[in-house]
Amino acid sequence: MWSDVADALLQGVIPASTTASAGKSAFIGVLSAVDSNSPTGVALLEAAFVAYAGALAGGMTPTYTGSPPPAPIGLSALLSSTSMDANVVAANMATLLITWAKTGTATMIAPPFTVLNWN
């Protein structure tokens, strides 16, 4: 299940978030809301990862104010290649998602207001 992939890649983000379960629920919620007006395939998957990260950002309080990584992630470009085998695509997708997640930030709420990238 894709939500398990999101969970494996993002739930251990540092600084710690207390809302990984809310992130997984947000991810599932995006994918569950599919109807004829929904974005297709990759766009919907990107939206689900962005929703998960947004939920994680909220759980960094009270020590940090989290800011999720920006969209788009870039899955569309990655998955548009038809020449790669499934193992290569999976490895490249994991690398892309991890690199994207590390662009999220957390700003310490108290002095010295240190800004950290998610790790």
Backbone bond lengths (Angstrom), bond angles and torsions (degrees), N, CA, C in turn:
res aa  C-N    CA-C-N  psi(-1)  N-CA   C-N-CA  omega(-1)  CA-C   N-CA-C  phi
1 M - - - 1.451 - - 1.541 108.40 -
2 W 1.330 115.66 137.44 1.464 120.55 -177.52 1.526 112.58 -61.10
3 S 1.321 117.62 -32.24 1.468 119.05 179.85 1.523 110.91 -65.34
4 D 1.325 117.48 -29.54 1.470 120.64 176.02 1.528 110.91 -69.76
5 V 1.335 116.47 -35.07 1.470 120.59 175.53 1.527 109.09 -63.80
6 A 1.327 116.62 -47.42 1.467 120.85 178.72 1.520 110.22 -59.04
7 D 1.314 116.34 -44.14 1.459 121.52 179.88 1.529 111.18 -61.31
8 A 1.309 116.91 -45.88 1.469 120.87 -179.36 1.524 111.79 -63.18
9 L 1.331 116.69 -37.38 1.463 120.04 -177.25 1.528 113.28 -81.16
10 L 1.332 117.87 -30.85 1.459 119.58 -168.08 1.527 116.14 -116.16
11 Q 1.312 119.32 -21.13 1.460 119.02 -172.53 1.528 114.13 -65.03
12 G 1.311 118.78 -24.41 1.456 121.27 -178.90 1.519 113.96 -93.50
13 V 1.335 116.29 19.52 1.457 120.28 -176.78 1.533 110.94 -56.74
14 I 1.324 115.26 144.48 1.458 122.50 176.22 1.519 106.79 -119.59
15 P 1.332 119.62 128.00 1.460 126.78 7.21 1.524 111.91 -67.47
16 A 1.298 114.19 153.44 1.456 121.02 -174.32 1.520 111.74 -62.61
17 S 1.317 114.22 146.63 1.452 122.09 175.71 1.519 108.30 -121.12
18 T 1.311 115.69 142.01 1.465 120.41 178.63 1.519 111.96 -94.06
19 T 1.328 116.95 6.91 1.460 119.55 -172.54 1.530 113.98 -119.27
20 A 1.330 116.88 31.68 1.465 119.13 177.97 1.523 111.16 -61.17
21 S 1.337 117.94 -38.15 1.471 118.86 179.65 1.529 110.71 -66.98
22 A 1.333 117.24 -35.47 1.465 120.56 175.51 1.529 109.86 -67.08
23 G 1.325 116.91 -34.99 1.456 120.91 176.74 1.516 111.33 -62.61
24 K 1.325 115.35 -44.87 1.464 119.21 179.21 1.525 110.40 -64.41
25 S 1.321 116.80 -39.99 1.470 120.44 177.30 1.522 111.38 -63.94
26 A 1.339 117.01 -40.02 1.465 120.66 178.22 1.524 110.29 -63.91
27 F 1.316 116.18 -41.25 1.468 121.79 178.49 1.531 109.65 -59.60
28 I 1.320 115.44 -50.44 1.468 120.69 -179.81 1.527 110.27 -63.01
29 G 1.326 116.59 -39.10 1.458 120.79 179.93 1.516 112.63 -60.46
30 V 1.323 116.81 -41.84 1.470 120.23 178.30 1.526 109.88 -62.80
31 L 1.323 116.56 -46.45 1.463 119.40 -177.58 1.528 112.08 -72.34
32 S 1.329 117.99 -25.25 1.461 121.48 -179.78 1.516 112.81 -78.98
33 A 1.306 116.83 -18.85 1.460 120.80 -175.71 1.525 112.72 -88.31
34 V 1.309 117.31 17.97 1.462 121.56 -176.99 1.525 109.95 -65.79
35 D 1.328 115.04 129.78 1.454 121.82 171.01 1.520 108.40 -144.67
36 S 1.292 117.81 -172.40 1.466 120.50 -174.81 1.526 113.33 -66.95
37 N 1.337 117.82 -16.31 1.462 121.34 178.58 1.526 112.96 -97.08
38 S 1.322 117.53 -0.36 1.456 121.90 -177.05 1.522 111.35 -74.01
39 P 1.350 115.26 152.67 1.465 117.53 171.17 1.526 109.07 -61.30
40 T 1.284 116.53 160.57 1.457 119.10 -176.67 1.520 111.96 -97.45
41 G 1.309 115.25 156.74 1.447 126.11 170.08 1.505 118.10 30.78
42 V 1.317 114.98 -102.44 1.456 121.71 -172.32 1.526 111.56 -63.88
43 A 1.330 117.67 -40.12 1.466 120.35 179.74 1.525 110.89 -61.95
44 L 1.313 116.46 -39.46 1.464 120.97 178.38 1.529 110.83 -68.24
45 L 1.312 117.15 -40.14 1.464 121.34 177.90 1.527 110.10 -63.82
46 E 1.328 117.23 -42.93 1.474 120.16 176.50 1.517 110.63 -60.35
47 A 1.327 117.09 -44.19 1.464 120.99 179.86 1.526 111.02 -60.09
48 A 1.318 116.80 -36.72 1.466 120.53 179.02 1.531 111.28 -67.58
49 F 1.325 117.74 -42.93 1.472 120.21 177.10 1.530 110.83 -64.00
50 V 1.331 116.94 -39.95 1.468 120.79 178.73 1.529 109.94 -64.08
51 A 1.335 117.56 -40.35 1.465 120.97 178.17 1.526 111.12 -63.54
52 Y 1.322 116.97 -41.36 1.468 121.17 177.78 1.526 109.88 -60.10
53 A 1.321 116.73 -48.50 1.470 120.61 -178.92 1.527 111.23 -63.39
54 G 1.321 117.17 -37.65 1.459 120.51 177.91 1.515 111.78 -62.05
55 A 1.325 116.46 -40.86 1.463 120.30 177.35 1.529 110.90 -66.75
56 L 1.325 117.17 -38.81 1.472 120.54 177.81 1.527 111.27 -61.25
57 A 1.316 116.49 -41.40 1.470 120.76 -177.60 1.523 110.88 -57.52
58 G 1.324 116.77 -40.23 1.462 120.54 -179.52 1.515 113.97 -65.61
59 G 1.305 117.86 -22.48 1.458 121.53 -177.56 1.513 114.55 -89.29
60 M 1.322 117.99 9.05 1.468 120.91 179.85 1.518 112.37 -89.02
61 T 1.321 116.42 -6.66 1.458 120.14 175.94 1.525 108.67 -75.69
62 P 1.287 120.63 155.42 1.456 128.94 11.82 1.533 114.58 -92.23
63 T 1.318 118.05 -1.02 1.459 119.35 -176.98 1.522 112.45 -83.52
64 Y 1.325 116.68 -35.75 1.465 121.55 -175.45 1.521 111.14 -129.27
65 T 1.308 114.79 156.45 1.457 122.04 165.57 1.515 105.93 -103.29
66 G 1.321 116.02 113.17 1.455 120.54 -177.08 1.513 112.03 -85.77
67 S 1.318 115.98 143.18 1.465 123.27 172.90 1.523 107.30 -125.40
68 P 1.329 116.85 118.85 1.466 118.67 -176.60 1.521 112.09 -68.21
69 P 1.316 116.43 160.49 1.466 120.27 175.51 1.534 109.56 -60.64
70 P 1.315 117.26 149.57 1.464 119.41 -179.39 1.533 112.24 -76.18
71 A 1.307 114.49 154.50 1.464 120.61 172.10 1.526 107.28 -96.68
72 P 1.284 121.00 156.22 1.456 127.01 0.71 1.521 111.88 -82.82
73 I 1.302 114.32 161.65 1.462 120.73 -178.94 1.525 110.91 -80.11
74 G 1.307 117.15 -40.30 1.463 121.75 -177.97 1.516 113.67 110.26
75 L 1.331 116.50 15.39 1.463 119.37 -179.37 1.523 112.15 -64.58
76 S 1.310 116.46 -34.34 1.457 120.18 -177.50 1.525 111.53 -58.82
77 A 1.320 116.29 -47.42 1.470 120.25 179.14 1.524 110.84 -63.59
78 L 1.320 116.01 -41.54 1.461 119.93 -179.72 1.526 111.45 -63.31
79 L 1.311 116.17 -44.79 1.461 119.99 -173.83 1.528 113.65 -84.16
80 S 1.320 117.38 -3.79 1.460 119.88 -179.90 1.529 112.53 -77.52
81 S 1.314 116.73 -16.85 1.462 119.85 178.92 1.525 109.98 -76.10
82 T 1.296 116.56 128.82 1.463 120.67 179.34 1.520 112.28 -100.06
83 S 1.322 116.85 0.04 1.459 119.13 -174.66 1.529 113.77 -92.61
84 M 1.325 118.04 -6.61 1.462 120.11 -178.06 1.526 110.79 -94.18
85 D 1.332 115.92 147.08 1.458 117.90 175.30 1.526 109.76 -82.67
86 A 1.300 116.69 168.70 1.458 122.58 -173.13 1.525 112.94 -58.99
87 N 1.321 117.73 -38.05 1.467 120.42 -179.54 1.521 111.69 -66.36
88 V 1.317 116.78 -39.53 1.462 121.48 178.47 1.524 109.71 -67.30
89 V 1.331 116.55 -43.53 1.468 120.80 178.45 1.522 110.11 -60.68
90 A 1.324 117.73 -44.89 1.465 121.51 -179.86 1.527 111.36 -61.30
91 A 1.316 116.80 -45.29 1.469 120.87 179.48 1.525 110.93 -64.46
92 N 1.328 116.62 -43.77 1.469 120.10 179.30 1.525 111.55 -66.43
93 M 1.319 116.62 -36.23 1.459 120.25 178.83 1.531 110.43 -66.84
94 A 1.315 117.23 -43.00 1.468 120.64 177.99 1.525 110.10 -61.22
95 T 1.324 117.48 -43.66 1.467 121.27 178.91 1.525 110.46 -62.58
96 L 1.318 117.18 -44.44 1.462 121.25 179.38 1.524 111.42 -61.42
97 L 1.335 116.96 -45.51 1.469 120.48 -178.91 1.527 112.05 -66.15
98 I 1.310 117.29 -39.22 1.465 120.46 178.62 1.529 110.20 -67.48
99 T 1.324 116.55 -43.42 1.468 120.77 178.04 1.519 110.13 -61.70
100 W 1.327 117.43 -43.68 1.461 122.40 177.76 1.528 110.72 -61.09
101 A 1.337 117.26 -46.84 1.465 121.02 -178.23 1.531 111.54 -59.02
102 K 1.310 116.78 -34.62 1.464 120.71 -178.57 1.522 113.00 -71.64
103 T 1.342 117.79 -5.52 1.464 120.00 174.78 1.520 111.79 -88.01
104 G 1.324 117.20 -6.49 1.463 120.41 171.54 1.516 108.76 -68.69
105 T 1.323 116.59 152.56 1.461 119.99 -179.65 1.523 110.91 -127.97
106 A 1.306 114.26 161.52 1.458 122.41 174.49 1.522 107.80 -137.92
107 T 1.321 116.21 124.72 1.460 121.45 -179.28 1.519 108.95 -105.90
108 M 1.328 116.44 124.05 1.452 121.32 178.82 1.533 108.66 -59.52
109 I 1.317 116.25 133.83 1.462 121.26 -176.35 1.530 111.89 -73.87
110 A 1.310 117.76 -28.55 1.472 121.95 -179.35 1.526 110.21 -106.37
111 P 1.336 116.83 161.76 1.471 119.22 176.58 1.521 109.82 -53.63
112 P 1.280 118.52 140.01 1.457 129.54 14.51 1.529 114.22 -92.00
113 F 1.347 119.48 18.21 1.466 123.73 177.04 1.537 112.40 57.36
114 T 1.307 114.93 40.08 1.464 121.76 -179.05 1.531 110.71 -61.51
115 V 1.311 115.28 137.32 1.473 121.01 176.52 1.529 107.60 -105.88
116 L 1.318 115.04 125.32 1.471 121.43 179.64 1.519 109.65 -117.25
117 N 1.316 116.02 144.29 1.465 118.95 168.03 1.510 108.13 -81.27
118 W 1.318 116.16 147.32 1.460 120.26 175.38 1.522 107.81 -61.58
119 N 1.278 115.30 146.01 1.444 121.16 -179.79 1.512 109.89 -136.13
